[in-house]
Amino acid sequence: IDTKQFYDYLIGKEIEFFTGFPDSLLQEINNCILENAKNHYVMPNEGLSLSLASGYYTSTKKIPCVYLQNSGLGNMTNPLLSLTHKNVYSIPILCIIGWRGEPGIKDEPQHKSQGDCMVNLIRCMGFDLVYLDKLNWKNNIDKCIELIQKNKQPVFLIVRKGYFKKY
């Protein structure tokens, strides 16, 4: 996926606020955001990123984007369930998550456990997810936005290893 086109598509959909904790699988999109975004905040952890994005949405009513390592999903659990969930304050956020440790893909041992349970963990908490597809990535973003608007809570866009071209 052309990284700048992906970023520009998000901007075109009025997703203009970015925050997160950098991920090796998302390095190219992270670099693009770092260079181009006017509203971008690198945070020390994913829970703080989600909280900052929640404040942005609350004050602007615009969908923010949080990018994260899947290992940070645990750090996000409390703010996901006690702040952004549709049963609490219904805060819509696009969460772009790298799938380190994806089953069947060679990766570092420390990523395997998190990769094995990531999808089930997201679903167990009651959040929708969309798998990024190299050929239909615009449709994937549109689907995320549709789900975000319908359910008024975060949606996870899952990114596999090697999906973004070098930026």
N, C-alpha and C positions, 0 to 999 in steps of 0.2 A: 504494500500500500504506500503510495506517495505520501510522505509524512506531512508536507506543507498543504497538500490538497485536503487531507484529513482535518488538519487544524482549521483551514479556511472554511471547510464545511461546517464545523462546529460554530465558528464565528457567524457564518451565514444563518445559522439556526438560533442566533442570539445567546449562545453559550460563550460568555466572554470573561468569566471569572474562573480562575484555576488555582487550585491549592493541592498540596499533597506531599508525599514522601517519595523520593525517586526510587525507581525500580530498574533493574538491569534489562528486563524485557521491554520496558517502556522508554529506554534511554533516548531513542531518536525523537519520539514525541515529546519527551521531557525537554530535550535540547531545543526543539522548535518552539515550545511554549515559553521557555526561558528567554529566547531571543525575540519573540514577537508579541507576547501577551502584555497588555497594559495593566491588567489586574491579575497578578500572579504572586503567590506566597508559598515558598518552600517552608514546610513545617517540620518540627522535630519528631512528630509521630502522626499516625493516621487518625487517631481519635481527635487530636487538635485540629487537623485539617477538616474533618467532618463538622466539628463545632464551628470553625470559622466560616465554612460554606453555609452552614445553617443560619448564621448571623447575616451573611450576605443575602440569602434568599428572603429572610424575614424583613430586611430593610428595603429590598428592591423588587421582590416578587419575580425575579429572573432566575432561571435554572443555573446553578453553578456546577463546576466539574471538579471532582476529587480524583486524583490518580494515586495508586497505591500498589505496594507489594502485597501479595497474598499473605505473607507472613504477618502483615499488619492488621489483618482482619480481626484477630483477637483483640487488638487494641481499640478497634472501632466498635466492638460489640455493644458496650454500654451506651455510647451516644446513638448508635443505630436503633437500639431497642427502647431507650428511655427518652429520646429526643426526636428523631426523624421519622419513626415508624408511623404508619397511618392511624394506629390506635392511640397515638399520643399527640404530636403537633403536626403531623403530615407535612414534612419538609421534602420537596422534590429535589433530588440531586442526581447527576450522572456520575457514577463511580466507574472509572476505568481501572481494571485490575489485571495485572500480569499473572499468568498461570504458570508460575514456577513449580516444578515437580509434577507436571501433568502426567497422569498414568500412561505408560507406554513410551514416554519420551525420556531419553537419557538426560539426566540432570544430577546435580550434587545431592549427596545423601541427606543433607539437612533440609532439602526442599520436598522430599518425598512424602512425608506425613501430611504436611500442609496441602500439598497438591492433591493427595488422595481424597481429602475430606472437604476441600474448598467449596465445590458445587453444592454438596449436601448441606454444608453449614449455612450458605447463603439462603438456600431454599427453606431450611429448618427455621430460620429467623423470619420467614415470610416475605422475602424480597424476590423480585423477578430478576432474571438474568438473560442476557443475549450473548451468543457466541459471535465474536467478530469474524466475518468471512472475507477473504481477500477479494473476491469478485463482487460481493454485494454489500460492501461496507457502508455505503450511503443508506441503503435500506435498513441495515442494522442500527445505525444511528437514529434514523426515523422511527424505528420500532421502539428503541429505548425512550425517545421523547414521547411517543404515544403512550407507553406504559407509565412513564413518569406523570404525565398529565392526567391519565385515567385514575391512577391509584394514589397520587399525591404523596409519594415517598421515594426513596432512592431506588435506582435500578443499576445493576452491575453489568458492564460491558466487559466480557472476558476476552483477553488478548493472549494468543499463543505465541510461543517463541518464534522470532524471525518474521513477524508480520509487517513491520515498518521498514521502509527503505532508509538508507543512511541519509541523515539530514546534514 
